[in-house]
Amino acid sequence: MCGFSLILCLLISVWTAVAAEQGKTRTVNMAPVAQWIARQSDLRTLSADFIQTRALKTLKDPLKSPGKLWFQAPDAFRWELEGKPGEPLKAILLRRKDDVLLISPRQKKATRYSAKTITGKAGAQGLAMMEFPMAKNLSDFLRQFDVQDLQMTGQRCELAVLPKDVAARKYLKSLLISFDTVTGYLLSFEMTTKEGSTLRNEFSNVRVNGPVDKTVFDFDFTGYQVVDGKG
């Protein structure tokens, strides 16, 4: 992923963002973010494994579950969370064009949302699962997110942001995105709600622009109850 077709756009974009820290204003260098987005300019397909860790205030120990995701440009996405061996998947989030379906195989139920209007808790959760790449260019990224902080360790960038979307921000306390500035790979995505729960996805075995079976974005809803969710 080394295409730089967005370079002209990036040159005229805003290369810095203002972050508030302990009541003071400081400048955050956005060059690593611009580099990350540029690395994604030729993204056609993506597949990866991940480990999801959920920390809830009501549970003593965090819950860890493996999962997989697939993406095919421009808008096909599948995210699934695995259960124990021999058990049905815990959850599937499937996006096909303008439809987003949150599927519960155990309950034989699916909730359908519009990708254009999804908000609230469903929209906040979707940020961690279905929007990849996250922006077309740096200007687009800054239209979507307020940058809180940026830290570099070698080629790994830790970026703290909050969405500008009012409905999503209502539920979120923080979003932390970690990525490799050289490969462009998303390494982890963590969000903390205002209720105090944390959801973290750590990615591995990332495969870019390889073959993806189109049937992975199909789903047989025979025997399922399909309802429309509130956008």
Secondary structure, 3 states (H helix, E strand, C coil): CCCCCCHHHHHCCCCEEEEEECCEEEEEECHHHHHHHHHCCCCCEEEEEEEEEEECCCCCCCEEEEEEEEEECCCEEEEEECCCCCCCCCEEEEEECCEEEEEECCCCEEEEEECCCCCHHHHHHHHCCCCCCCCCCHHHHHHHEEEEEEEEECCEEEEEEEECCHHHHCCEEEEEEEEECCCCCEEEEEEEECCCCEEEEEEEEEEECCCCCHHHHCCCCCCCEEEECCC
